[in-house]
Amino acid sequence: MTARRPASLAVLTVALAAVLAGCDREDADYRTTLYVFGTLTEIVVAEHDRQKAEPALEKIAAGFSRMHRDWHAWKPGELGDLNAAFAGGRAMAVSPLLLGAIRQAKDFEERSGGLFNPAIGGLVGLWGFHADDLPHGAPPAATAIAAWVARAPTMADIDIDGATVSSRNAAVRLDFGGFAKGAALDWAATQLEAAGIADAVLNAGGGVKVIGRHGNRPWRVAIRDPRGWGVIASVELAPGEALHTSGNYNRFLEHEGVVYSHILDARTGRPVRDIVSASVIAEDGALADAAATALSVAGPAEWPAVAAGMGLRYAVLVDGDGTFYMTPDMRARLRIEDGREHRIVVPDASLAGGAAAPQRSASAGMKQSR
């Protein structure tokens, strides 16, 4: 893997921002920026909806602040208290917000065949990713990684009794980084809709959630080129859909010219290598966010079965050579934007259950016009 320069938060957010298609909107857009889970989140509504939206935006800002505090994996908060309880073999009563997130996490792990595993906070910390800045120094020792893998924490270790949560495995450390942005944008969208906002887009780095349309056309959003700062593809989103991208270019450990992704495979205790970007479209943004992580872990061979298990219609992965792996439905929607030649691999449309079907490749050098 080649070395990459770290991204500033502002540049990263702009690079992943929604690409607004040319539209016949008579009024301007009103934009506001909030902060949640280490990411600047931009919310765009029509200027004529500004007064209607402002009370909802105040509620969203307060909710984001609460989520950022209570779901933070390495700073004081409710999630940290729960992880400490797990380590000490104690049960703990949790808030409805946290309980709902735990239930979602258990569901996503089961549907992904265990490849999405939010119980690996201890491993994330071992690799140095429980910090606001990029980690430095050498990777963890192989013995430390092997010791963590042997304890094999999963969401299945967690028991729920009413509002009380406990773990049968003291190694469980919850980290919601793999789906928290998706869940937050879903919640924020419901607040805007409750306020009567018919059209809006919410953009948090690698996650976008849309309400309605942008003027007379759908919202068109970009997928960042994992090899640089441009756009590799774009797609139109239908009302209520979310697009979430998981990439190894955001947070990483670089040591002696090797870049180690922050996306970790719990089976090996090590970062993923083959897939550099995975994007998923779904109406459930939390599911799309979690699935993008699971597909990155699955890699080129396993991803079709994982996509089927999670019920995904729209998914695209990009590997280090620039090959696109897509579901048939995503292939019909995606527009390649970088002007380069790409190999495109689409699994058989009859794929079902957990068995991967043979794949077919589109002709090399396939390009799409704007």
SULGI-V123121 format. One record per pair of residues at least 6 apart in sequence whose ideal C-beta (glycine too) atoms are under 8 Angstrom apart, sorted by the first residue. I is the first residue (numbers start at 1). J is the second residue. D is the distance in Angstrom with one decimal. If there is no record, write none. Layout:
I|J|D / I|J|D
This chain:
1|258|5.8 / 1|259|4.5 / 1|260|7.7 / 1|273|7.0 / 1|320|7.3 / 2|257|7.8 / 2|259|6.9 / 3|254|5.7 / 3|257|5.5 / 3|258|7.8 / 3|259|5.9 / 4|249|6.1 / 4|252|6.9 / 4|254|7.3 / 4|259|5.7 / 6|134|5.4 / 7|15|7.7 / 7|249|7.3 / 7|250|6.9 / 9|38|7.6 / 9|39|7.3 / 9|40|6.1 / 10|40|7.1 / 11|229|7.3 / 12|205|6.2 / 12|250|6.7 / 13|39|7.0 / 13|40|4.7 / 13|42|7.2 / 13|203|7.7 / 13|205|5.7 / 15|224|5.2 / 15|229|5.4 / 15|230|7.8 / 16|203|7.3 / 16|205|5.2 / 16|206|5.5 / 16|222|7.1 / 16|224|5.1 / 16|245|7.2 / 17|42|6.7 / 17|203|5.5 / 17|222|7.3 / 18|44|7.3 / 18|201|5.1 / 18|203|5.1 / 18|208|5.6 / 18|219|6.3 / 18|220|7.6 / 18|221|4.7 / 18|222|7.2 / 19|220|5.4 / 19|221|6.0 / 19|222|4.3 / 19|231|6.9 / 19|234|5.7 / 20|29|8.0 / 20|214|5.9 / 20|219|7.2 / 20|220|6.9 / 21|214|6.8 / 21|217|5.2 / 21|218|7.3 / 21|219|7.5 / 21|220|4.0 / 21|236|7.4 / 22|217|7.5 / 23|214|5.1 / 23|215|3.4 / 23|216|6.2 / 23|217|4.8 / 24|215|5.1 / 24|216|4.5 / 24|217|7.5 / 25|46|7.3 / 25|214|6.8 / 25|215|3.5 / 25|216|7.7 / 27|46|5.8 / 27|47|4.9 / 27|48|5.3 / 28|46|8.0 / 28|47|4.6 / 29|44|5.0 / 29|45|7.1 / 29|46|6.5 / 29|47|6.4 / 30|44|7.2 / 30|45|5.4 / 30|46|6.8 / 30|47|4.8 / 30|49|7.2 / 30|50|4.4 / 30|53|7.1 / 31|42|6.0 / 31|43|7.2 / 31|44|5.1 / 32|42|7.4 / 32|43|5.3 / 32|57|5.7 / 33|40|5.6 / 33|41|6.8 / 33|42|5.2 / 33|43|7.8 / 34|40|7.6 / 34|41|4.8 / 34|43|6.9 / 34|57|7.8 / 34|60|6.7 / 34|61|5.3 / 34|64|5.5 / 35|41|6.8 / 35|64|7.0 / 35|68|7.4 / 36|64|3.9 / 36|65|7.8 / 36|67|6.2 / 36|68|5.2 / 36|181|7.3 / 36|184|5.5 / 36|204|6.8 / 37|67|7.4 / 37|68|6.0 / 37|71|7.5 / 37|177|7.3 / 37|180|5.2 / 37|181|5.7 / 37|184|6.9 / 37|204|7.7 / 38|132|6.9 / 39|181|6.5 / 39|204|4.9 / 39|205|4.4 / 40|204|7.6 / 40|205|7.5 / 41|64|7.1 / 41|184|7.8 / 41|185|7.6 / 41|188|7.9 / 41|202|6.6 / 41|203|6.8 / 41|204|4.1 / 41|205|7.9 / 42|202|7.5 / 42|203|4.8 / 42|204|7.9 / 43|57|6.7 / 43|60|7.3 / 43|188|7.2 / 43|192|7.6 / 43|200|6.5 / 43|201|7.5 / 43|202|5.1 / 43|203|7.7 / 44|200|6.3 / 44|201|4.9 / 44|202|7.9 / 44|203|7.6 / 45|53|4.8 / 45|192|7.2 / 45|197|5.6 / 45|199|7.0 / 45|200|4.6 / 46|199|6.1 / 49|196|8.0 / 49|197|5.5 / 49|198|7.8 / 49|199|7.7 / 49|200|7.9 / 52|195|5.9 / 52|196|5.6 / 52|197|6.5 / 53|192|6.5 / 53|195|6.2 / 53|197|5.5 / 53|200|7.6 / 55|195|6.6 / 56|191|4.8 / 56|192|5.3 / 56|194|7.1 / 56|195|3.8 / 56|197|7.0 / 59|191|5.6 / 60|188|4.7 / 60|191|5.3 / 60|192|7.6 / 63|184|7.9 / 63|187|6.5 / 63|188|7.2 / 63|191|7.4 / 64|184|6.3 / 64|188|7.4 / 66|97|7.3 / 67|97|7.3 / 67|180|7.0 / 67|184|5.6 / 69|75|7.9 / 69|77|4.8 / 69|78|7.8 / 70|77|4.9 / 70|78|4.1 / 70|79|6.2 / 70|95|6.9 / 70|97|6.7 / 70|98|6.2 / 71|77|7.0 / 71|78|7.6 / 71|79|5.2 / 71|98|7.2 / 71|101|6.7 / 71|176|5.1 / 71|180|5.7 / 72|79|6.3 / 72|80|6.8 / 73|79|6.3 / 73|80|7.5 / 73|83|7.9 / 73|121|5.3 / 73|124|7.1 / 73|125|8.0 / 73|130|6.0 / 73|173|7.7 / 73|174|7.2 / 73|175|4.2 / 73|176|7.0 / 73|177|6.5 / 74|80|7.4 / 74|125|6.8 / 74|130|3.7 / 74|131|7.1 / 78|94|6.6 / 78|95|6.3 / 78|98|5.5 / 79|98|6.7 / 79|174|5.9 / 79|176|7.2 / 81|92|6.7 / 82|92|5.4 / 82|94|6.2 / 82|98|7.2 / 82|165|6.5 / 82|174|6.6 / 83|121|6.5 / 83|172|7.7 / 83|173|4.8 / 83|174|5.9 / 85|91|6.8 / 85|92|4.2 / 85|166|7.7 / 86|166|7.6 / 86|167|4.3 / 86|169|7.8 / 86|170|6.2 / 86|172|4.9 / 86|173|7.0 / 86|174|8.0 / 87|170|5.7 / 87|173|7.7 / 88|170|7.8 / 89|170|6.0 / 90|166|7.4 / 91|161|7.7 / 91|164|5.1 / 91|165|6.6 / 91|166|3.8 / 92|164|6.9 / 92|165|6.0 / 92|166|7.5 / 93|163|5.0 / 93|164|5.1 / 93|165|7.7 / 94|102|7.3 / 94|163|6.1 / 94|164|7.7 / 94|165|5.4 / 95|163|8.0 / 96|163|7.5 / 99|160|7.2 / 99|163|5.9 / 99|165|7.1 / 101|176|5.9 / 101|180|7.6 / 101|183|6.5 / 102|155|7.9 / 102|158|6.6 / 102|160|6.9 / 102|165|6.3 / 102|174|7.3 / 103|160|7.2 / 104|179|7.0 / 104|183|6.8 / 104|286|5.8 / 104|290|8.0 / 105|118|4.4 / 105|155|5.5 / 105|174|7.3 / 105|176|6.8 / 105|179|7.0 / 105|290|7.9 / 106|155|4.4 / 106|156|7.4 / 106|158|6.6 / 108|116|5.0 / 108|118|7.8 / 108|179|6.5 / 108|286|7.7 / 108|287|6.7 / 108|290|4.1 / 108|291|7.7 / 108|294|7.6 / 108|310|7.6 / 109|116|5.5 / 109|117|5.6 / 109|118|6.9 / 109|119|7.7 / 109|154|6.5 / 109|155|4.3 / 109|156|7.3 / 110|155|7.7 / 110|156|7.6 / 111|309|5.6 / 111|310|4.8 / 111|311|7.2 / 112|290|7.2 / 112|291|7.2 / 112|294|4.0 / 112|306|5.8 / 112|309|6.5 / 112|310|5.8 / 113|305|7.6 / 113|306|6.2 / 113|309|5.7 / 113|354|7.3 / 114|154|6.4 / 114|266|7.3 / 115|265|7.7 / 115|266|7.9 / 115|294|4.4 / 115|297|4.4 / 115|298|5.5 / 115|302|7.7 / 115|306|5.9 / 116|178|6.2 / 116|179|7.7 / 116|290|4.9 / 116|291|7.3 / 116|293|5.5 / 116|294|3.9 / 116|297|7.4 / 117|153|7.9 / 117|154|5.8 / 117|155|6.7 / 117|266|4.6 / 118|155|6.3 / 118|174|5.8 / 118|175|5.8 / 118|176|5.8 / 118|178|5.9 / 118|179|7.2 / 119|153|4.4 / 119|154|5.2 / 119|155|5.2 / 119|157|6.7 / 119|158|7.4 / 119|169|7.9 / 119|172|4.6 / 119|173|6.9 / 119|174|6.3 / 119|175|8.0 / 120|153|6.6 / 120|173|7.3 / 120|175|6.6 / 120|264|6.3 / 120|266|5.0 / 121|130|7.4 / 121|173|3.2 / 121|174|5.7 / 121|175|3.6 / 122|148|6.2 / 122|153|6.9 / 122|171|5.9 / 122|172|8.0 / 122|173|4.3 / 123|145|7.9 / 123|148|5.3 / 123|264|5.6 / 123|266|6.8 / 123|269|5.9 / 124|130|5.9 / 124|173|7.9 / 124|175|5.2 / 124|177|7.4 / 124|262|7.5 / 124|264|6.5 / 125|173|7.2 / 126|140|5.0 / 126|144|6.2 / 126|145|7.1 / 126|148|6.1 / 126|269|8.0 / 127|135|6.9 / 127|139|7.0 / 127|140|6.1 / 127|253|6.4 / 127|260|7.2 / 127|262|7.4 / 127|264|6.6 / 127|271|7.4 / 128|135|2.9 / 128|136|7.6 / 128|137|7.3 / 128|253|6.0 / 129|135|6.2 / 129|251|5.9 / 129|253|7.6 / 129|262|4.9 / 130|175|7.9 / 134|251|6.5 / 134|252|6.8 / 134|253|7.2 / 134|254|7.7 / 135|253|4.7 / 136|253|7.7 / 137|253|8.0 / 137|255|6.8 / 138|255|5.5 / 139|253|6.5 / 139|255|6.3 / 139|260|6.0 / 145|268|7.9 / 145|269|3.9 / 145|270|6.6 / 146|269|7.1 / 148|171|7.3 / 148|269|5.5 / 149|266|7.6 / 149|267|7.5 / 149|268|6.9 / 149|269|4.4 / 151|169|6.8 / 151|171|3.9 / 152|169|7.6 / 152|171|7.7 / 152|266|7.6 / 153|167|7.9 / 153|169|5.0 / 153|171|4.3 / 153|172|4.3 / 153|173|7.1 / 153|266|8.0 / 154|169|7.6 / 154|172|7.7 / 154|266|7.6 / 157|167|5.1 / 157|168|4.9 / 157|169|3.8 / 157|172|5.2 / 158|165|6.3 / 158|166|7.3 / 158|167|5.2 / 158|168|7.9 / 158|172|6.5 / 159|165|7.3 / 159|166|5.1 / 159|167|7.3 / 159|168|6.7 / 176|183|7.7 / 178|246|7.7 / 178|289|6.7 / 178|290|5.7 / 178|293|4.3 / 179|286|4.9 / 179|287|7.8 / 179|289|4.4 / 179|290|4.1 / 179|293|7.5 / 180|289|7.7 / 181|204|4.9 / 181|205|7.0 / 181|206|7.5 / 181|207|4.6 / 181|244|7.3 / 181|289|5.9 / 182|207|5.7 / 182|242|6.5 / 182|244|5.4 / 182|284|7.8 / 182|285|3.9 / 182|286|4.1 / 182|287|7.2 / 182|288|5.8 / 182|289|2.9 / 182|290|7.0 / 183|285|7.1 / 183|286|4.1 / 183|289|7.4 / 184|204|7.1 / 185|202|4.9 / 185|204|5.9 / 185|207|5.7 / 185|208|7.7 / 185|209|4.0 / 185|242|6.5 / 185|285|5.1 / 186|209|6.6 / 186|242|7.1 / 186|284|6.9 / 186|285|4.5 / 186|286|5.7 / 188|202|5.7 / 188|209|7.5 / 189|200|7.4 / 189|202|6.1 / 189|209|5.0 / 189|211|5.7 / 189|240|8.0 / 189|285|7.8 / 192|200|5.3 / 192|202|7.9 / 192|211|6.1 / 193|211|6.2 / 197|211|6.3 / 198|211|6.9 / 198|212|4.7 / 199|211|6.1 / 199|212|3.5 / 199|213|5.7 / 199|214|6.7 / 200|210|7.2 / 200|211|4.4 / 200|212|7.0 / 201|208|6.5 / 201|209|7.4 / 201|210|5.0 / 201|211|7.4 / 201|214|7.1 / 201|219|5.3 / 201|221|7.8 / 202|208|6.9 / 202|209|4.5 / 202|210|7.6 / 203|221|7.8 / 205|250|7.5 / 206|224|7.5 / 206|244|6.2 / 206|245|4.1 / 206|246|6.7 / 206|247|6.6 / 206|250|7.1 / 206|292|7.8 / 207|242|6.8 / 207|243|7.3 / 207|244|4.5 / 207|245|7.4 / 207|285|6.6 / 207|288|7.8 / 207|289|6.1 / 208|219|7.8 / 208|221|4.8 / 208|237|7.1 / 208|242|6.5 / 208|243|4.9 / 208|244|7.7 / 209|241|7.8 / 209|242|4.4 / 209|285|5.1 / 210|218|7.9 / 210|219|4.4 / 210|221|7.7 / 210|237|4.7 / 210|238|7.9 / 210|239|6.6 / 210|240|7.2 / 210|241|6.1 / 210|242|7.4 / 211|239|6.5 / 211|240|7.0 / 212|239|5.1 / 213|219|6.8 / 213|239|6.5 / 214|220|8.0 / 217|236|7.9 / 218|236|4.1 / 218|237|6.1 / 218|238|6.5 / 218|239|7.9 / 219|236|7.0 / 219|237|5.0 / 220|234|5.5 / 220|235|7.1 / 220|236|5.0 / 220|237|7.6 / 221|234|6.5 / 221|235|6.4 / 221|237|6.0 / 221|243|5.5 / 222|231|4.3 / 222|233|7.5 / 222|234|4.9 / 222|337|7.3 / 223|231|6.9 / 223|232|5.6 / 223|233|4.6 / 223|234|6.7 / 223|235|7.2 / 223|243|7.6 / 223|245|5.8 / 223|277|7.2 / 223|279|5.2 / 223|316|7.4 / 224|230|7.6 / 224|231|6.5 / 224|232|6.8 / 224|245|6.8 / 224|247|6.9 / 224|249|7.6 / 224|277|7.4 / 225|231|6.2 / 225|232|3.8 / 225|338|5.9 / 226|232|7.1 / 226|247|5.0 / 226|248|7.0 / 226|249|5.2 / 226|276|4.1 / 226|277|3.9 / 226|318|5.7 / 227|276|7.4 / 227|322|7.3 / 230|338|6.3 / 231|337|4.8 / 231|338|6.8 / 232|277|7.7 / 232|318|6.8 / 232|336|7.1 / 232|337|6.3 / 232|338|5.0 / 233|316|7.2 / 233|324|8.0 / 233|334|5.3 / 233|335|6.3 / 233|336|5.2 / 233|337|5.5 / 233|338|7.6 / 234|334|7.8 / 234|335|5.2 / 234|337|5.4 / 235|243|6.7 / 235|281|6.9 / 235|330|7.9 / 235|333|5.3 / 235|334|5.4 / 235|335|6.7 / 236|333|7.0 / 237|243|6.1 / 237|281|6.9 / 240|283|5.1 / 241|281|5.6 / 241|282|7.1 / 241|283|5.7 / 242|281|7.0 / 242|282|6.3 / 242|283|6.9 / 242|284|7.4 / 242|285|3.4 / 242|288|5.1 / 242|289|7.9 / 243|279|6.2 / 243|280|7.3 / 243|281|5.1 / 243|288|6.8 / 244|279|6.9 / 244|280|5.8 / 244|285|6.4 / 244|288|4.2 / 244|289|4.1 / 244|291|7.8 / 244|292|5.0 / 245|277|6.2 / 245|278|7.0 / 245|279|4.3 / 245|292|6.0 / 246|263|6.3 / 246|277|7.3 / 246|278|5.1 / 246|279|7.8 / 246|289|7.6 / 246|292|3.7 / 246|293|4.8 / 246|295|7.7 / 246|296|5.1 / 247|276|6.3 / 247|277|4.3 / 247|278|7.6 / 248|259|7.4 / 248|261|3.4 / 248|262|7.2 / 248|263|6.0 / 248|271|7.4 / 248|272|6.9 / 248|275|7.8 / 248|276|5.2 / 248|277|7.5 / 248|296|7.6 / 249|276|7.0 / 249|277|7.6 / 250|262|7.1 / 251|262|3.9 / 252|259|5.0 / 252|260|6.0 / 252|261|5.6 / 252|262|5.9 / 253|259|7.4 / 253|260|4.3 / 253|262|7.7 / 253|271|8.0 / 254|260|7.4 / 260|270|8.0 / 260|271|4.5 / 261|271|4.1 / 261|272|5.5 / 261|273|7.5 / 262|271|7.1 / 263|271|6.3 / 263|272|4.9 / 263|293|6.2 / 263|296|5.0 / 263|297|6.7 / 264|270|6.9 / 264|271|5.7 / 264|272|7.3 / 264|297|7.9 / 265|271|7.4 / 265|272|5.7 / 265|297|5.0 / 266|297|7.9 / 272|296|5.3 / 272|297|5.6 / 272|299|6.9 / 273|320|7.9 / 274|299|4.6 / 274|300|5.7 / 274|319|5.5 / 274|320|7.0 / 275|295|7.1 / 275|296|4.7 / 275|298|8.0 / 275|299|5.8 / 275|300|7.1 / 275|303|7.7 / 275|317|5.1 / 275|318|7.1 / 275|319|5.7 / 276|318|5.8 / 276|319|6.4 / 276|320|5.5 / 277|296|7.9 / 277|317|6.9 / 277|318|4.4 / 278|292|4.6 / 278|293|7.6 / 278|295|4.3 / 278|296|4.5 / 278|303|7.8 / 278|315|7.1 / 278|316|7.4 / 278|317|4.6 / 278|318|7.7 / 279|292|6.1 / 279|315|7.0 / 279|316|5.2 / 279|317|7.8 / 280|287|7.8 / 280|288|4.3 / 280|289|7.8 / 280|291|4.5 / 280|292|4.8 / 280|295|7.0 / 280|312|6.0 / 280|314|6.6 / 280|315|4.9 / 281|288|6.4 / 281|313|7.7 / 281|314|3.7 / 281|315|7.7 / 281|330|7.2 / 281|333|7.7 / 282|288|4.2 / 282|291|7.2 / 282|312|6.8 / 282|313|7.8 / 282|314|7.1 / 287|310|7.0 / 290|310|8.0 / 291|306|7.9 / 291|307|7.4 / 291|310|5.0 / 291|312|5.7 / 291|315|7.0 / 292|315|8.0 / 294|306|5.5 / 294|310|6.7 / 295|303|4.8 / 295|306|6.0 / 295|307|6.5 / 295|315|6.0 / 295|317|5.8 / 296|317|7.4 / 298|305|7.6 / 298|306|4.4 / 300|317|7.4 / 300|319|6.2 / 300|323|7.9 / 300|325|6.1 / 300|345|7.8 / 301|356|7.1 / 302|356|7.1 / 303|315|7.5 / 303|317|6.0 / 303|325|6.3 / 304|327|7.9 / 304|347|4.1 / 304|351|5.3 / 304|356|4.8 / 304|357|6.7 / 304|359|7.7 / 305|351|7.7 / 305|353|7.8 / 305|354|4.8 / 305|355|6.6 / 305|356|5.0 / 307|315|5.1 / 307|327|6.1 / 307|351|8.0 / 308|351|5.5 / 308|352|6.1 / 308|353|6.4 / 308|354|6.9 / 309|353|7.9 / 309|354|6.0 / 312|327|6.6 / 313|327|6.3 / 313|329|4.5 / 313|330|7.5 / 314|327|6.2 / 314|329|5.5 / 314|330|4.4 / 314|333|6.6 / 315|326|6.9 / 315|327|5.0 / 315|330|5.7 / 316|324|6.0 / 316|325|7.0 / 316|326|4.6 / 316|327|7.6 / 316|330|5.0 / 316|334|6.0 / 317|324|7.3 / 317|325|4.3 / 317|326|7.6 / 318|324|6.0 / 318|325|7.7 / 319|325|7.3 / 321|343|7.6 / 322|340|6.8 / 322|342|5.5 / 322|343|7.5 / 323|342|6.7 / 323|343|4.5 / 323|344|7.5 / 323|345|6.3 / 324|334|7.9 / 324|336|7.7 / 324|342|5.4 / 324|343|7.2 / 324|344|4.7 / 324|345|6.9 / 325|345|4.9 / 325|346|7.8 / 325|347|7.9 / 326|334|6.6 / 326|344|6.7 / 326|345|7.4 / 326|346|5.4 / 327|346|7.3 / 327|347|7.0 / 328|346|5.6 / 328|347|7.5 / 328|349|4.5 / 331|344|7.1 / 331|346|5.2 / 335|368|5.4 / 335|370|7.3 / 336|342|6.4 / 336|366|7.7 / 336|367|6.5 / 336|368|4.6 / 337|370|7.3 / 339|367|6.8 / 340|367|7.8 / 341|364|6.3 / 341|365|4.2 / 341|366|7.2 / 341|367|6.7 / 342|364|7.9 / 342|366|6.5 / 343|361|6.1 / 343|362|7.4 / 343|364|5.3 / 344|361|6.8 / 344|362|3.8 / 344|366|5.8 / 345|359|5.1 / 345|360|7.4 / 345|361|5.3 / 345|362|7.5 / 346|359|6.9 / 346|360|6.2 / 346|362|6.9 / 347|356|7.0 / 347|357|5.5 / 347|358|8.0 / 347|359|5.2 / 348|357|3.7 / 348|358|6.0 / 348|359|7.2 / 348|360|7.3 / 350|357|6.2 / 351|357|4.5
